[in-house]
Amino acid sequence: MKKILIILWILLFSFNVFACEFKNGKEYTTKNKIITDVPNIIDFFSFFCPYCYEFEKTHNIRYLIKNNVKKNINIQIYHVNFLGGTLSSTLTKSWIIAQKMGIEKKIILPIFEGIQKTHTIHNLKNIKKIFEKEAGVNESTFNNFWNSLTLKILVQKQKKDIKKSNLKHIPSMLINGKYIIDYSTIEEIFKDSFSQKYIQLIQFLLNKK
């Protein structure tokens, strides 16, 4: 019993010590006004963002978050439309479909590559081919989602949340409608121990009053 208590004390002490190292204006920034009626965590990215692509390849960031945050925390990953012209909105809808189908992990890097590396994605038809090749989603199934009322509602909700968030750049994360994490800043600060410290920062901000 004593050993268990000692271990718990060490873990608690370690977290508190590390949490004290997180400073507003350094690892995160605090918004002047709290944004209400948004998910606990919103992760913003674009398939047209070179840094988003490199970050995904290096850290597999979206799944790092989902695997290390409590299941009752509402996490949303939003594809923004302010890069890439008209194709961007098509990718936003396609990304929402991928999330609803649970195939994000299968298609995210192939789409990044098609946009930024091979330059083989120019329209919806090209995106449908990736869904079929990488995740076995045929065109009929894709079209059913594409034309659904559910997709329209989710797109509108996402647009509202992004507008309220007043983004300055991507990739970035909004936590509890109040705290912003700038990926480029924390990657430089955390360096070799990025994954561990990144999750600790998220947990710290989720619990911060």
N, C-alpha and C positions, 0 to 999 in steps of 0.2 A: 504493500500500500504506500509506504514511504517513497519507494522508487517511482511510482506512478505520479505522486504529488510533486516530486522533484522534477520529473520530466515536464509536467504541465507548467510548472513555475518557470523552467528554463525557456520553454516555447513562448510563454506569455511575455517574459522579460525580453526575449530576443525580438519579438514583434514590436513591443513598445519602444525599444531602443531604436529600431530601424525606422519606425513611424515618425519618430522625432526628427529624423533626418530629412523628411519630405517638407519642402518649404513652398508656400504660395509665391508664384513668380519665378520659381525655378523648375521643379518637376511638374508643376501644374499651375494653372491660373484660375482665379475665382471670378465668375461673372458678376457684374454689378446688380443684376436683377435675376432672380430665380425663374427658370422657365417651367411652367406647370403643365400637367397632362402630357408628359412625354415618358418614354421607357426609362428604367433605371440607368441603363447603359445604351448609348447610341454610338456606334462606330461608323465613321464616314469615310468613304473611299470612292475612287473612280477608276474604271478600266483604262482611262486615258492618262492617268497620273503615273509617270515613270517611277516616282518614289514609292507609290502604293504597290507597284509590281515588284520592285526589289525587296520591299519590306515583307511582302507575302512569301516570296521565295525563301528569304532568309529565316524568318521567324514563324511562318505558318500561323500568323497572329490570331486569326478569327477562331481557330480551334483551340489555341492556347487559352483564350478567354473562356470559351464555353466549357472547357474541361476543368477549369480551376475556380469557377465562381459558383456560388450556391444556386441550386436549380430553381428556387423561387424568385430569383432576380430576373427581371424582364430585360433581355438583351436583344437589340435590333441592329442589323448591319445594313446601312443605307448607302445605295449607290447614288451619287449626286449628278445633276445634269448640267453643271456650269462649265464642263469641259467636253469637247468632242462633237459639238454641233447637234444635228438632228438625230444622229445615230445614238447619242447618249441616252435619250429618253427610251429608245428601243431596248437598250442594254439594261436600263433601270427596271423596266417591266420584266425582262427576261430573268434578271437577278431575283426579283420577287418570286417569280414562278419557280426558279431553282430552289429557293428557300422553302417554299410551300411543299415542294416535292421531296425535300431532304437530300438534294443532290449537289449542293453548293461545292462541296469538296472535290467533286469529280469534274466540275466544269470551270472553276474559277481560274486556274492556271492556264488551261487551253484557251480561254477567252482572252486573258491577259496577253498570251503569246500571239494570238491571232490579231490583236489590235496593235501591239507594240513591237513584236519581233518579226513575224512572218508577213504581217500586213495582209492577211487573207480574210479578214472580217470587214465587210463593207455594208451589209444589209441584214435584214431579218432572216433571209434564207440561209446565209452563212452561219448564223447563230443556231438555227434549227438543226443544221448538220452536226454541230458540236454536241448539242443535246442528245442527238441520236447516237452518234459515234461514241461519246464518252459515258453516257448514262442510259442508253437504250430507250430514250423517250422518242416515240415516233411523232410525225408531224400532226396527226389527228389529235393525239393527247395534248401536245403543246398548244394547238389551236383552241382546244376546249378551255384551257386555262387562260389563254390570251384574250378570249372573247367573254370571259366570265365577269359577273358583277363583283365578285370577290376581289378580283385584280383591280378593278376601277376604284373600289373603296380603299384598298391598301395603298394605291398610288397617291390618292388624295390625302390620306393620313400622313404619308411620308413627306409629301410636299409641304404640308402645314408644319410638321416638326422641323424640317430643314429650314424653312423660312423663319420660324421662331428662334432657332438656334443661332442665326446670324453668323454663319461660318466665315472665318477669315482665310482658312487654307485647309488642305487635306494632305495626308491622312490625319485625322484627329478624332478624339473621343469626348463625348459629353456624359458626365456622370451625375445622376440625381438632379439634372436640370440646372446644375450650378458650377461644376468643376470641369475644366477643359484640360485634356492631355494632348500635348503637341508631340507627335511621334519623333520628329527630327531632333527635338531637344532631348528627350529622354534616351534616345538611342546613343547619343554622344555621352550623356552622363552615366548611363548604366553599363555601357560597353560589354565586356565579356560575360557579365552575370545578368544580362538583359532580361531573360525570361522570368527568373525568380523575382527580381526587383520590380519588374513591370506588374506582375500579379499582386505583389505586396502593396504597390501603389494604388492599384484599383481597389483592393480590399480596404485599404486605409480610407480612401475617398468615399467608398460606399457607406462606411461606418461613421464618417465625419459629420458632425452636426452643422 
